[in-house]
Structures are given as C-alpha cells and as structure tokens.
C-alpha cells in the first residue's frame, strides 16, 4: 500500500480535513452569501496545509513516484 499511497498518513488525514472543511463551506453557501469570507477561508486553508506539509516533512521522504531529474 505504501507504493500506492505516497506520503505519511497524517498528510492523508489533512486531505480529509481539507475536503470536509471545503464541503462544509460549500454546504453553507458561503461562496454566494459571504464571498470575502469564503475567499479568506480557502486561502487560509491552502496556506495552512502547505505550511503543515513543509514543517512536518522529513528529509529523504519520498514525495513522488518518479525521481526528479537532476540537471
């Protein structure tokens, strides 16, 4: 299963939390009634998830299926 689901389980949990948060935002029609709040929440979730991955990444972890080509 490690070859199918790359990354640590905490990253997959973060993805589930992000999907649930965005689903909840859409369910409450925030994108039509409070557009500025919607944009702020989407940006905050995006920045928060990127920072979470950056701060929890361990050197040498495999992130992609194919290795990056070195120049």
C-alpha positions as CSV (number, residue, x, y, z in Angstrom):
1,X,0.0,0.0,0.0
2,X,3.0,2.3,0.5
3,X,3.6,2.3,-3.2
4,X,0.0,3.4,-3.9
5,X,-0.5,6.0,-1.2
6,X,2.7,8.0,-1.1
7,X,3.3,10.3,1.9
8,X,2.6,9.9,5.6
9,X,-0.8,9.0,6.9
10,X,-1.0,12.5,8.6
11,X,-0.9,14.1,5.1
12,X,-3.9,11.9,4.0
13,X,-5.7,12.9,7.2
14,X,-5.0,16.6,6.4
15,X,-6.5,16.0,2.9
16,X,-9.7,14.5,4.5
17,X,-9.9,17.5,6.9
18,X,-9.5,19.9,4.0
19,X,-12.2,18.2,1.9
20,X,-14.6,18.2,4.9
21,X,-13.9,21.9,5.6
22,X,-14.4,22.9,2.0
23,X,-17.6,20.7,1.8
24,X,-18.9,22.5,4.9
25,X,-18.1,25.9,3.4
26,X,-20.0,25.0,0.2
27,X,-22.9,23.4,2.1
28,X,-23.5,26.7,3.9
29,X,-23.4,28.6,0.6
30,X,-20.7,30.8,1.9
31,X,-19.4,31.3,-1.6
32,X,-22.6,33.1,-2.5
33,X,-23.6,34.9,0.7
34,X,-20.2,35.9,2.1
35,X,-17.8,35.8,-0.8
36,X,-15.0,37.7,1.0
37,X,-15.1,35.3,4.0
38,X,-15.1,32.4,1.6
39,X,-12.0,33.5,-0.2
40,X,-10.2,34.2,3.1
41,X,-11.1,30.7,4.4
42,X,-10.0,29.0,1.2
43,X,-6.7,30.9,1.2
44,X,-6.1,30.2,4.9
45,X,-6.8,26.5,4.4
46,X,-4.4,26.4,1.4
47,X,-1.6,28.3,3.2
48,X,-2.1,26.3,6.4
49,X,-1.9,23.0,4.5
50,X,1.2,24.0,2.6
51,X,2.9,25.2,5.9
52,X,1.8,22.0,7.6
53,X,3.5,19.8,5.0
54,X,6.6,22.0,4.9
55,X,7.1,21.9,8.7
56,X,6.3,18.1,9.1
57,X,8.3,17.0,6.1
58,X,11.3,14.7,6.9
59,X,14.4,14.9,4.8
60,X,14.6,11.9,2.4
61,X,10.9,11.3,2.3
62,X,9.5,10.1,-1.0
63,X,7.1,12.5,-2.4
64,X,6.6,11.4,-6.0
65,X,6.5,8.1,-7.9
66,X,9.3,9.1,-10.3
67,X,12.5,10.7,-9.2
68,X,13.2,14.3,-10.1
69,X,15.7,14.7,-12.9
70,X,18.9,16.4,-11.8
71,X,20.4,18.9,-14.2
